[in-house]
Amino acid sequence: MTLVLGIDPGTATTGYGLVRDLPDDSLQVIEFGVIQTPAGLPAAERLSLLYHRLCEILLLHRPESAAVEKLFFQNNVKTAIAVGQARGVVLLALAESGLEIAEYTPNEVKQAVAGYGSADKRQVQEMVRVLLAMPHIPQPDDAADALAIAITHLHTRRY
């Protein structure tokens, strides 16, 4: 049984989800949520908050591995830089914890979870709900995305 931490990085909101695979090949959600940073804070303070909160989650749950969404093309350069900075902080926290780290593109996540690389957000969220036997689609969206990333890693590791 492997516990995986999935991360959907962002400066304002970073989604996280912890998923365990069970001996019968089913998946179990352990915890999910978001790390939010106040918009009025300077970037360095926001990144510091992200780092420290993620370290708390790592210490509390002690996952065996982690998966992070890769940065994909952004039309807005400012947004791409902010997400890149958040990804760097996330990767640092994970590396310092000694975790095996995998990275997946949005299309790889869609393919692994929904079976279709061009699936829309709602299709992926519904499959996350089904695969984790949850009564409702997990909210907020960033947390659902993080769970999808964790599921992708567990499915990929099997092969």
C-alpha angles and dihedrals in degrees: 000000000000126000113211128190114212119200130196100189128215137142097234096033129014116186121213133184133179117208129177126200114223129214091257089058092252121128129236126201111223102178140334138180145115137279107220127192124200114258094224095061122098114259094252092055092047091052091047091053090049092050095048095045091049090050089053091053091048092050093047098048104023098207119199094226142000138216127203131192112249118237109260130196114298126195090207110068092196091056092046091053092049092049090046091053091050090048089052092053091046093049090048093052092047094046092048088054089057094240128156103247127204128183127208134187119232090253092053089052092049091049094048096045105032100022091238125085093211096048114141124243094260093053091052092047091050091051090049088054092049096044092050094042091235121162092225138021106273116254143249103039093237090058091048089051091051091052089050089053091051090049090050090055093048091049092046093049090056090063 
